Amino acid sequence: MTYQYSPIKSIGKRSYAPLTITTGTPADSIAEAKYIFLKDYSETYAAKWDLTRDPGALNPNWSYGGTERKINMSFTLGARNVAESKHNLAYCAKLIKKTYLNYLEESTRVVGTGAGQVGIPNLFGVNPDVLSVNFGNLIQDTDVYLTKFNFEADFEAGFFTYDDTAIDNWPMATPPPAGAAPNPWPTIGSRGLAQDERWNRDHEGHDAYISEQGYVFHGKKGKVYPRSINVQIEMHAILGSSVTGEPASPLGFGGKSRGGSTVSKGWSLNNDRDWPHGTGPIDAAKYCQPNIVAPSSPNDDSDESDNVGERSSSLRSSIGR
Amino acid sequence: MADTRPPPEGPEIREIYTDSLNGIGNPAMAEKLGAILSFTHIGTGHVVKFPAAILSFTDSHDAALSKKYGWGSAEPTVDMTQNSTRKISFTFAVASASIEEARYNAQSINLLICMMYSALDARNTPSINGSRINIKGMNFIQDIYGEGVDAFITTLVYKPDLENGLITSKRTSSSPEMYPTIIKFSIEAEVLIRAIASAAQNLPDSYPNYGGSGQ
């Protein structure tokens, strides 16, 4: 998990789900789990109906063309110190790239007209990366394309700024830890540089040389780090899950994964899991329960409701989450 | 030990949550008043019901005219009414007062969302009924016979009201649970009009059936 101010992290661990976005394989996590301040959330299900009317007809002729799912989220990334702000910026940068194609081909494009035409180098892309998103029971290992990312620095919240105030006693503010060299610090410097140095020696939050709340200036002249960033993302969900291995088969009732039975009213994923939102330790709804009866493990001595409750977590742990 | 649960062949009928607050909660009040919003998936017969906490309702009837423009005429000549369409849009809220109610409501909401998809045949081809849903909601959303209206829901928006907070579990499992206390749904649909032409070749007096005087 990426660095986050420890009180927020510990509250999150107790009660909330982190937002986890990966490229599908656990080893290639592009944006690690992060507790966010959710401001807005919505899911839109749009069914494509082609409704045409014969002249004068009371009711239309209809044709169904599938349903698409979009997820919109707005959240705030707050920063309590310079390090967290830098992590937030890196987090946004990683995700913003995913709204673009993979530009693997170099060619030229022509600009101008007539004799003034010139070819200038240009990049050409192919499909953007598929991301897998998990956000507690609201988004369960769903594969998506990231179709929008709005980055907005909250100017009212302010910034962590460069500070070149000369200080000569900063090494004395906190004595070196036991066993350290008598004076591992430079004897003079700027407050910003000093705080950078202390934080780097602390390896993020050990609190020996500088507290998490104390790292509020930095030594990089010309840079500002926002205390708060407002993010809005829009995702287009696609079929299948690269995390759970769920096949990209159509969503609906019945179908092939229900044994091709035309009378099955069961949900097509047939994985004993509520969809789209998880419901904790209770049994999956009847239509989501599997119609292929499989023996459970002989070592499984837990009761059924607990067993069902751990469905998604055991799945995630098996792939290293 | 084998899983002995029966295969899910029959339609799911999800009633509103009835265990809340000893009969004084939102569902109990809805039950008492008969204020129930019901959705039936035509392709499977699955039914899900919610307390009809309707926040907004619009019923729009639009006539598309076939017009002819001619040189020298001040305005177009209307040949005939090409078609009329009826579109409804409404917003309703689903509230939960306990983790148990939130989990129950989450499953009901899941079923409503699943209804936005079609029944599939053995080749995964969508049924001709697609995601057609019959909606019944008191006297606003009903046909001339007092039954629900068949609707082509084009958009369903699931939007938690985050200002009212989330219900979270005590983290009994490693999978965190977060349930919005209030979830708002916005639905836009074009509806089929169920009517038999009368001798006067007009829609019956009971259309649209809002339950007004004489209807």
Boltz contact constraints between the chains, C-beta under 6 A:
constraints:
  - contact:
      token1: [A, 15]
      token2: [B, 168]
      max_distance: 6.0
  - contact:
      token1: [A, 17]
      token2: [B, 176]
      max_distance: 6.0
  - contact:
      token1: [A, 17]
      token2: [B, 178]
      max_distance: 6.0
  - contact:
      token1: [A, 41]
      token2: [B, 160]
      max_distance: 6.0
  - contact:
      token1: [A, 42]
      token2: [B, 157]
      max_distance: 6.0
  - contact:
      token1: [A, 42]
      token2: [B, 159]
      max_distance: 6.0
  - contact:
      token1: [A, 43]
      token2: [B, 158]
      max_distance: 6.0
  - contact:
      token1: [A, 44]
      token2: [B, 157]
      max_distance: 6.0
  - contact:
      token1: [A, 45]
      token2: [B, 116]
      max_distance: 6.0
  - contact:
      token1: [A, 45]
      token2: [B, 156]
      max_distance: 6.0
  - contact:
      token1: [A, 46]
      token2: [B, 155]
      max_distance: 6.0
  - contact:
      token1: [A, 47]
      token2: [B, 116]
      max_distance: 6.0
  - contact:
      token1: [A, 47]
      token2: [B, 131]
      max_distance: 6.0
  - contact:
      token1: [A, 47]
      token2: [B, 154]
      max_distance: 6.0
  - contact:
      token1: [A, 49]
      token2: [B, 152]
      max_distance: 6.0
  - contact:
      token1: [A, 49]
      token2: [B, 154]
      max_distance: 6.0
  - contact:
      token1: [A, 53]
      token2: [B, 83]
      max_distance: 6.0
  - contact:
      token1: [A, 55]
      token2: [B, 82]
      max_distance: 6.0
  - contact:
      token1: [A, 58]
      token2: [B, 193]
      max_distance: 6.0
  - contact:
      token1: [A, 59]
      token2: [B, 192]
      max_distance: 6.0
  - contact:
      token1: [A, 64]
      token2: [B, 118]
      max_distance: 6.0
  - contact:
      token1: [A, 64]
      token2: [B, 126]
      max_distance: 6.0
  - contact:
      token1: [A, 64]
      token2: [B, 130]
      max_distance: 6.0
  - contact:
      token1: [A, 67]
      token2: [B, 116]
      max_distance: 6.0
  - contact:
      token1: [A, 67]
      token2: [B, 117]
      max_distance: 6.0
  - contact:
      token1: [A, 136]
      token2: [B, 176]
      max_distance: 6.0
  - contact:
      token1: [A, 136]
      token2: [B, 178]
      max_distance: 6.0
  - contact:
      token1: [A, 137]
      token2: [B, 177]
      max_distance: 6.0
  - contact:
      token1: [A, 250]
      token2: [B, 124]
      max_distance: 6.0
  - contact:
      token1: [A, 251]
      token2: [B, 117]
      max_distance: 6.0
  - contact:
      token1: [A, 252]
      token2: [B, 117]
      max_distance: 6.0
  - contact:
      token1: [A, 252]
      token2: [B, 118]
      max_distance: 6.0
  - contact:
      token1: [A, 252]
      token2: [B, 120]
      max_distance: 6.0
  - contact:
      token1: [A, 253]
      token2: [B, 44]
      max_distance: 6.0
  - contact:
      token1: [A, 253]
      token2: [B, 119]
      max_distance: 6.0
  - contact:
      token1: [A, 254]
      token2: [B, 119]
      max_distance: 6.0
  - contact:
      token1: [A, 254]
      token2: [B, 120]
      max_distance: 6.0
  - contact:
      token1: [A, 255]
      token2: [B, 120]
      max_distance: 6.0
  - contact:
      token1: [A, 255]
      token2: [B, 124]
      max_distance: 6.0
  - contact:
      token1: [A, 256]
      token2: [B, 124]
      max_distance: 6.0
  - contact:
      token1: [A, 260]
      token2: [B, 122]
      max_distance: 6.0
  - contact:
      token1: [A, 262]
      token2: [B, 121]
      max_distance: 6.0
  - contact:
      token1: [A, 262]
      token2: [B, 122]
      max_distance: 6.0
  - contact:
      token1: [A, 265]
      token2: [B, 11]
      max_distance: 6.0
  - contact:
      token1: [A, 265]
      token2: [B, 44]
      max_distance: 6.0
  - contact:
      token1: [A, 266]
      token2: [B, 8]
      max_distance: 6.0
  - contact:
      token1: [A, 274]
      token2: [B, 110]
      max_distance: 6.0
  - contact:
      token1: [A, 276]
      token2: [B, 113]
      max_distance: 6.0
  - contact:
      token1: [A, 277]
      token2: [B, 106]
      max_distance: 6.0
  - contact:
      token1: [A, 277]
      token2: [B, 110]
      max_distance: 6.0
  - contact:
      token1: [A, 279]
      token2: [B, 103]
      max_distance: 6.0
  - contact:
      token1: [A, 279]
      token2: [B, 106]
      max_distance: 6.0
  - contact:
      token1: [A, 279]
      token2: [B, 107]
      max_distance: 6.0
  - contact:
      token1: [A, 280]
      token2: [B, 103]
      max_distance: 6.0
  - contact:
      token1: [A, 280]
      token2: [B, 169]
      max_distance: 6.0
  - contact:
      token1: [A, 280]
      token2: [B, 177]
      max_distance: 6.0
  - contact:
      token1: [A, 281]
      token2: [B, 173]
      max_distance: 6.0
  - contact:
      token1: [A, 282]
      token2: [B, 103]
      max_distance: 6.0
  - contact:
      token1: [A, 285]
      token2: [B, 107]
      max_distance: 6.0
  - contact:
      token1: [A, 286]
      token2: [B, 8]
      max_distance: 6.0
  - contact:
      token1: [A, 286]
      token2: [B, 12]
      max_distance: 6.0
  - contact:
      token1: [A, 287]
      token2: [B, 8]
      max_distance: 6.0
  - contact:
      token1: [A, 287]
      token2: [B, 12]
      max_distance: 6.0
  - contact:
      token1: [A, 289]
      token2: [B, 5]
      max_distance: 6.0
  - contact:
      token1: [A, 289]
      token2: [B, 8]
      max_distance: 6.0
  - contact:
      token1: [A, 291]
      token2: [B, 7]
      max_distance: 6.0
  - contact:
      token1: [A, 293]
      token2: [B, 3]
      max_distance: 6.0
  - contact:
      token1: [A, 295]
      token2: [B, 2]
      max_distance: 6.0
  - contact:
      token1: [A, 296]
      token2: [B, 1]
      max_distance: 6.0
  - contact:
      token1: [A, 309]
      token2: [B, 173]
      max_distance: 6.0
  - contact:
      token1: [A, 310]
      token2: [B, 173]
      max_distance: 6.0
  - contact:
      token1: [A, 312]
      token2: [B, 175]
      max_distance: 6.0
  - contact:
      token1: [A, 313]
      token2: [B, 173]
      max_distance: 6.0
  - contact:
      token1: [A, 313]
      token2: [B, 174]
      max_distance: 6.0
  - contact:
      token1: [A, 313]
      token2: [B, 175]
      max_distance: 6.0
